[in-house]
């Protein structure tokens, strides 16, 4: 009896796990602190922006979707302060309120890096392509819930709880069209390029070129012609 081979299928929760890994990876590097997410995921009916800071970004291409991250004021300020201090900013120069434009700009930049890392993994691991728009951010001082309208035919919506290094909480919500990626053949996913390694290779090539002796000068055809004429 032959053994039936079943194809590998990547569904919504696999895509969600990849996105959560991108959130943890980017924030871990940016803040030099441990960002982790819950082992449980919630099925919800719609995405929404909630206080204190809500960020969202839409993506389209191989599949369409929406990513929302809702930060509490404490979580947003912890991530903002850790990121700016890690970048060399003096603590005295930091904003003191989560409603500051500077805090919103930093959270939007981190959101952009998160989705950028995620779209790169989608291209390498799922061999498809998605594009993102510019992340949007909204600071809310009152408990107002805003729904983000998306043109999804059969949306699947999930929410995951994240914890900062100081145990502050924020939530990620993902809404995408029902989709499955079925592996038709084996392939090796491209490795993620290491920016530091690429930069070092460029510097090594420049050092090698500088150390290489200059080629000996040769007479031009014009000089050879003059020499043959005794001039």
Buried (B, 14 or more C-beta within 10 A) or exposed (E): EEEEEEEEEBEBEBBBBBBBBBBBBBBBBBBEBEBBBBEEBEEBEEBBBBBBBBBBBBBEBBBBBBBBBBBBBBBBBBBBBBBBBEEEEEEEEBBEEBBBEEBBEBBBBBBBBBBEBBBBBBBBBBBEEBEBEEBBBBBBEEEEEEEBEBEBEEBBBBBBBBBBBEEBBBBBBBBBBEBEBEEEEEEEEEEEEEEEEEEEEEEEEEEEEEEEEEEEEEEEEEEEEEEEEEE
